[in-house]
Amino acid sequence: MNDTVKRPSFGAVLTSHMAVANFQDGQWGPSEVKPVEPITLSPAAHVLHYASTCFEGFKAFRQPDGRVKIFRMDMHIRRMQQSARQLTLPEPDPEQLAAMVRAVINRCKDEVPEAPGALYLRPLLIGTMANIGAAATPSSSASLIVLASQVWDYFAGGMKPLRILVDDVNTRCAAHLGVVKTGGNYAAAMAPTREARAKFNADQVLFCPDGEVQETGAANFLLIRAGQIMTRSLDLTFLHGVTRDSLLKIAAENGYKVTERVFSVAEMLEWAKTGEAALSGTAAILAGVGTLIHRGIEHKVGSGDVGPLTRALRTQLVAIHQGLAPDRHGWLQDS
Ligand SMILES: *Cc1c(COP(=O)(O)O)cnc(C)c1O
């Protein structure tokens, strides 16, 4: 018998309960934990027409002592407040949102998988005002919903090196929305990514407008080689990943020289001859890139396999998640 259990794919299942709070008349009402069920929305709801929506994604991990800890929730909540502000949506109250996350985790405690599984938390904010004439008016009402999803080892089937299409023509999103985690940005990246899959069998598109390396549709991009790690410096054009930040801190502690700056496609391809490349994000943590496809030419990254430094960095962060390595930065928060 094969001992690998077939698990649902990432995000395909939800826990039994969610938390909901509504904003109206200028303030947030009380939040409530209830069974996951369809929500009621006017067909004229602002979000359905004008895409007033943002979300977050982070994980809670069962620790060796059985307790459940949340990874850097404070940073994710701050990022959601920033997304809401930029979209002129009512800003979630950080204390209320944290309490909603904890309430869902505690209500669904028995549903949190053992490591290397986790509970993926997905707060969602939507503009609910019913007015199809409000194209240039912010939604005066909103719903904040916290969903949770059991997830298992992302690479249960082994780590396959990614094929990445390097696109130096298209942009991922409008320049001022780069730091906003909003559905519209995903919609914008969808067609180029599907086309890259159909034409080049690529897993993702690395957006590099004006020849400057930015990020993919849903993950940050890192270059790694012995003692060095390089990634784009923080600016408004791309999403500031919490995983990116965590990996850079771990790399620095390992004695890596951490370089954050703008770099070109040409520099990246040069680095790829001998170095490693990887994508970072909450879902996969760190995924190795094996091939960069640029203007129809395939460039192997290092050996073309997931690099050893990539694997080692990922292992270190996963050990912190799971409470198997010391949490020196206080990244694990109580549930
Ligand atoms: C969510 C996201 C990331 C990764 O952020 P993490 O905080 O590391 O999960 C990167 N890029 C985009 C576009 C994203 O939406």
The ligand as an ORCA input file, in Angstrom:
! r2SCAN-3c Opt
* xyz 0 1
  C       0.183     37.452     -0.839
  C       1.159     37.833     -1.876
  C       2.536     37.617     -1.735
  C       3.140     36.863     -0.578
  O       2.973     37.488      0.647
  P       3.213     36.667      1.988
  O       2.931     37.664      3.062
  O       4.610     36.217      1.984
  O       2.249     35.528      1.977
  C       3.368     38.080     -2.734
  N       2.897     38.699     -3.827
  C       1.577     38.910     -3.998
  C       1.113     39.593     -5.227
  C       0.669     38.487     -3.042
  O      -0.635     38.692     -3.235
*
